[in-house]
Amino acid sequence: MKLIHISDFHLVSAGETLLGLDPAARMDACLSDVEQFHPDASLVVVSGDLSETGGADTYEILKSRVQRSPLTIRLMLGNHDIRKNFAAAFPDQMAENGFAQAAIDLPEGRVITLDTLDDGKVTGRLCALRLAWLKEKLDEASDRPVYLFMHHPPAKVYLPALDLFGLAEPEPLFELLKSHGNVRHIFAGHLHRLITGNWQGIPFAILRSTNHQTALDFVSPKTTNCFEPPVYSIILADPDSLIIHIHQFAD
């Protein structure tokens, strides 16, 4: 099973730039690269901050590009996104409970995309409704492997500026994940850095943005933007292994 993970498009209005870069051009370059080299991907997940402003026009830019793609693409929300504008453009990406999340069954397990947007806030949150939904989807998975995607990382990465705005109150999430017992990996975005490790025994991978990055800084409480190459990841899962390749598509 092949999955593609992309994160943090940060789209702006047509003709505008962000930090001197064109987010829409970078999004197009990323998706074009995936379409050329990974047409066999079972699923592409874009883990939030689709828009920089949350403006309805930015979601129309995204919609136009996604509709031209032969890939199966699952879109998620981040703190820069505005839920009502996204839902107006992508009603098919919304769950019945009003959140942009889904459980997708594939040959090698279940992919769960979890909506962590706490409207109007930089930090993420999981309300009782989302936790109940997650429990239901984990229970349905039974002993099958689960691959969890979320925008906000649910635990520290020991970068002071970035640890300020992860997922608030993550303990109930980890209780659910550990109770399932076969959550093979957590995939996140939000921090605009490549970071891997494990949280409470569950492996994780955090991805760079397709636009701009944050500097590696173990001291400062303030973030600094930088321009490390944008990437996406190729995830190869089978019963005995999980392999993640990081591809710098732009150069």
C-alpha positions in Angstrom: 0.0 0.0 0.0 1.3 3.4 -1.0 0.2 6.6 0.7 1.4 10.1 -0.1 1.5 12.7 2.7 1.6 16.5 1.9 1.1 19.4 4.3 0.6 23.1 4.6 -0.1 24.6 1.2 -0.9 28.0 2.7 -2.7 29.3 -0.4 -3.2 33.0 -0.9 -5.4 35.0 -3.3 -4.5 34.8 -7.0 -1.6 37.1 -7.9 -0.4 37.4 -4.3 2.7 35.8 -2.7 3.6 34.6 0.8 7.1 35.4 2.0 8.1 36.1 -1.6 6.9 32.6 -2.7 3.9 31.5 -4.8 2.1 28.9 -2.7 -0.3 27.9 -5.6 2.7 27.3 -7.9 4.4 25.1 -5.3 1.1 23.2 -4.7 0.9 22.6 -8.4 4.5 21.5 -8.6 4.0 19.1 -5.7 0.8 17.5 -7.0 2.3 17.3 -10.6 5.3 15.4 -9.2 3.1 13.0 -7.3 0.9 12.5 -10.4 3.9 11.7 -12.6 5.8 9.4 -10.3 3.2 7.9 -8.0 0.0 7.4 -9.9 -0.3 4.1 -8.1 -0.8 5.8 -4.7 -3.9 4.5 -2.9 -4.5 7.8 -1.2 -3.0 11.3 -1.0 -3.5 13.1 2.4 -2.9 16.9 2.7 -2.8 17.5 6.4 -4.1 21.0 6.9 -3.3 24.7 6.5 -4.6 24.4 3.0 -5.1 28.2 3.0 -3.1 31.0 4.6 -6.1 33.3 5.0 -9.1 30.9 5.0 -10.6 33.0 2.2 -13.2 31.4 0.0 -11.2 32.3 -3.1 -8.2 30.3 -1.9 -10.4 27.2 -1.6 -11.6 27.8 -5.2 -7.9 27.8 -6.3 -7.4 24.5 -4.5 -10.7 23.0 -5.8 -9.7 23.8 -9.4 -6.4 22.0 -9.0 -7.8 19.0 -7.1 -10.5 18.5 -9.7 -7.9 18.1 -12.4 -6.0 15.4 -10.6 -6.5 11.7 -11.2 -5.4 11.0 -7.6 -7.6 10.2 -4.7 -7.0 13.2 -2.4 -8.1 13.7 1.2 -8.0 17.3 2.5 -7.7 18.2 6.1 -8.0 21.5 8.1 -5.3 23.4 10.0 -5.4 26.5 12.2 -5.2 28.9 9.2 -8.2 27.3 7.6 -11.8 28.5 8.0 -14.2 25.6 8.3 -17.3 27.1 6.7 -15.4 28.4 3.6 -13.7 25.0 3.2 -17.0 23.1 3.6 -18.7 25.3 1.0 -16.0 24.4 -1.5 -15.6 20.7 -0.5 -18.9 19.4 1.0 -17.8 15.9 0.1 -14.8 16.2 2.4 -16.9 16.8 5.5 -18.2 14.1 7.9 -21.8 14.0 9.0 -20.8 15.5 12.4 -19.6 18.7 10.6 -15.8 18.0 10.9 -13.4 17.5 8.0 -12.3 14.0 8.9 -12.7 10.4 7.6 -11.9 6.8 8.0 -10.7 5.1 4.8 -10.3 1.4 4.6 -7.4 0.2 2.4 -5.8 -3.2 1.8 -3.2 -2.8 4.5 -5.3 -1.1 7.2 -7.4 1.9 8.0 -6.4 5.5 7.4 -8.0 8.0 9.8 -7.8 11.7 9.1 -8.7 13.6 12.3 -9.9 17.2 12.4 -7.9 19.1 15.1 -9.0 22.7 14.2 -10.0 24.8 17.2 -11.8 27.6 15.3 -9.9 30.9 15.5 -7.0 29.4 17.6 -3.4 28.4 16.7 -3.4 25.5 19.0 -5.5 22.4 18.2 -8.2 20.7 20.2 -10.3 17.5 20.1 -13.8 18.0 21.6 -15.9 15.3 23.1 -17.7 14.8 19.7 -14.5 14.2 17.8 -13.1 11.9 20.5 -16.3 9.8 20.4 -16.0 9.6 16.6 -12.4 8.5 16.8 -13.3 5.8 19.4 -16.0 4.5 17.1 -13.6 4.4 14.1 -10.8 2.7 16.1 -13.3 0.1 17.4 -14.5 -0.5 13.9 -10.9 -1.2 12.8 -10.7 -4.0 15.4 -7.1 -5.4 15.2 -6.4 -3.9 11.8 -3.5 -1.5 11.5 -4.4 2.2 11.8 -2.5 5.1 10.3 -3.5 8.4 11.9 -3.2 11.8 10.1 -3.7 15.1 12.0 -2.6 18.7 11.6 -1.5 19.5 15.1 1.2 17.3 16.7 -0.2 15.9 20.0 3.0 16.1 22.0 6.3 18.0 22.4 9.1 18.0 19.9 11.3 20.1 22.3 11.5 23.2 20.1 10.2 26.0 22.5 8.5 28.1 19.9 6.7 25.2 18.2 5.7 23.4 21.4 3.5 26.4 22.3 0.9 25.6 19.7 0.5 21.9 19.3 -2.6 19.9 20.4 -4.1 21.1 23.7 -5.0 18.4 26.3 -3.7 15.4 24.3 -4.1 12.8 27.1 -7.6 11.5 26.0 -6.3 11.0 22.4 -3.4 8.9 23.6 -5.7 6.8 25.8 -7.8 6.0 22.8 -4.8 5.2 20.6 -3.2 2.9 23.1 -6.5 1.2 23.8 -6.7 0.2 20.1 -3.2 -1.2 20.3 -2.3 -1.2 16.6 -1.9 2.5 15.7 1.2 2.0 13.5 2.0 5.7 12.9 0.9 9.3 13.4 1.5 11.8 10.6 1.2 15.5 11.3 2.1 18.9 9.8 1.7 22.4 11.3 5.3 22.8 12.5 6.9 23.2 9.0 9.8 20.9 10.0 10.9 17.3 9.3 10.7 15.6 12.7 10.4 11.9 13.5 10.4 9.9 16.8 7.7 8.3 19.0 5.2 9.6 21.4 4.2 7.2 24.2 5.5 4.3 22.1 3.7 5.4 18.9 6.0 6.4 16.0 5.3 9.7 14.3 6.5 11.8 11.4 6.0 15.6 11.0 6.3 17.1 7.5 7.6 20.4 6.1 5.3 22.8 4.3 5.2 22.9 0.5 5.8 26.7 0.8 8.1 28.0 3.7 9.6 26.4 6.8 10.5 27.3 10.3 14.1 27.4 11.5 15.5 24.7 13.8 15.9 26.6 17.0 16.2 25.0 20.4 16.4 28.3 22.4 14.1 31.1 21.1 10.4 31.2 22.1 9.6 32.9 18.8 9.5 31.2 15.4 11.7 32.3 12.5 10.8 31.5 8.9 13.4 29.8 6.6 13.5 28.4 3.1 14.5 24.8 3.3 13.3 22.8 0.3 9.6 21.8 0.3 8.9 18.0 0.4 6.2 15.4 0.4 6.5 11.8 1.8 5.9 8.5 0.2 4.6 5.9 2.7 4.9 2.2 1.9 3.0 -0.1 4.3 2.7 -3.8 4.3 2.0 -6.3 7.2 5.7 -6.4 8.2 7.0 -2.9 7.7 6.3 0.8 7.3 8.8 2.7 5.1 8.7 6.5 4.7 10.7 8.2 1.9 11.0 12.0 2.0 11.1 13.6 -1.5 12.3 17.2 -2.2 10.2 17.7 -5.3 11.0 21.3 -6.1 14.8 21.0 -6.9 
